[in-house]
Amino acid sequence: MKSNCQQKVTFLFIVLVLLMSSQTFGQRTVAVTPGIGTLDKAILGDTTATGARVDPNTVYVLQRGGYYLTTGTIENRFPLTVVAAVGIGPRPIVQPAVGAGGTSSNSFSPRADLTLRGLYITNKDNSGVVAGLSRLMRTRADKIRLVFDDCHLDQSGQSALRIDSKNIRIYFTNSIVSNIGTTIDPNNGRAFDDRGNNIDTLVIENCTFYNLTSTVLRDGGGWIKYFRFNHNTTVNTGQRGLDVGEAVTVKFTNNLFINTGVLGNTPWIEPPFRVVFLVDSLLTKVIDGVPVTQSVLISNLNIYTDPAIDAAQGDSATVIPNFNATAQAFINTAGTGNTIINEPIKFTNGPAVPTNVVTTFYANPNNTPPYDDGGKPLGVMPFDFRYSTTTQSYTAGTAGKPLGAIIWFGMYNEVKRETSTIPQNFELYANYPNPFNPTTNIRYSIPVQNHVSLTIYNLLGQKVATLVDQVQQSGTYTANWNGTSDNGLVVSSGLYFYRIEAGNFITTKKMVLLK
């Protein structure tokens, strides 16, 4: 137990930290003209000789529908934010340009925090070639934060995001990853490839993945402290759904998996196949000097493979369970097996069931056609992944929401959005009621789309609960706290602090729970 003196020192320290962090910083915007090298030049021309930013609170704004051909890889060594202009219209297209030597390079390779919003990014260069550009994006520094919202990552050979650094945080929301990999080498074709590196946080929510020759997440070893894969739609993966490996806290919920493992189990495919979710027992019991206990929630899923896929695979394929033994054990312990269904889904306009890919692949993988990509120009979304509101899947999610990416149904998050009027400023309002028992409401406003974190801390500065941790559109929201911690325990009476982080806006207020 701490002495009264120690408690007073701790309290004074917390108050000082809260006062120092309750600042609001303005943002400078730079409108970038479409063209060859204009994005590269805007960023490079906005830095000093040492590579530091002229103004650290800068946002680069790209014109909707504009083409931005990068002449080299943008390796930011400072926090970089690139967003689409506010309004309607196609996403800005970021594409590699072929250089004088006839080659091109991927557009981004972050060495510091990177935030991308509303962009279409492809590895197909302006000559129509993807060859040689095996990673659409590749991390280059440890402990950085990556935020992707409303982005479409398309066309790459090995992966959309290759993680070549340690202890990074990734927030991937309301976005799309498509057409990754080739059937000639189906061991590649991953949305995320961790390369065996430890990951601090990986949040993937309200996203759509289609036409991957391998898997959504490839685990090459290492651990993940916090992994959330919630309300995502995955269609046509060649090998597996995703393999997480060792992870401390896992939430795998409200997802839709259609046609997993379509390329089957053959001598040139690494097993296992048809596994939708693979998680390993946590062998590392201490991380960064802190003892950890594994917690895994797997619930509210629709896993369905078209019978035509099985017929096309024939006797060469071996169907194995959707979950590995560790994942199944957590399902059994939690009793969530009854929330996992197997229901045919017909999308409003989805890619064709890849039976032609399967049959040709087994005959001669070198002649295998690609998945159906819709045949639309770059930047044009060819598919619509809505499905009938009369299906079981439409109300089979938590709180009766649809399974899969709910963005197709005009839904964005679990927090109530109160108004469509765009606020003029960032605001964190006084909670109400205060004091409260047992629940209180916390209202806040964000004038621009931002990643929002809303957390509760106790008097000792320990985090008690996370109410919001996602990218949100501009607007005013209300989150509710019922006096319980993230692990479901009811907290005691006392003084608590609620803290919001939205871009560079950070502020904290206090509230009192009385019982």
Secondary structure, DSSP 8 states (H G I E B T S, - for coil): ---HHHHHHHHHHHHHHHHHH-B----EEEEE--EESHHHHHHHTTB-TTS-BSSSSEEEEE-TT-EEEESS-B--SS-EEEEE-SSSS---EEEE---TTS----SB--SS-EEEES-EEES--TTS--TT--EEEE--STT-EEEEES-EEEEESSEEEE--SSSEEEEEES-EEEEES-TTSTT--EEEE-TT--EEEEEEES-EEEEESSEEEE--S-EEEEEEEES-EEEEESS-SEEEEEEEEEEEEEEEEEEESTT-S-TTS-S--S-SEEEE-----EETTEE---EEEEEEEEEE--HHHHHHHGGG-----SB-HHHHHHHHHHT-GGGEE-----EEE-----HHHHHHHHH-GGG------TT--TT----EEEE-TTSGGGG-SGGG--SS-GGGGT---SSEEEESS--SS-EE---BSSSBSS-EEEEEEESS-EEEEEEEE-TTS-EEEEEEEEEE-SEEEEEEE-SB-TTS-B--SEEEEEEEEETTEEEEEEEEE--
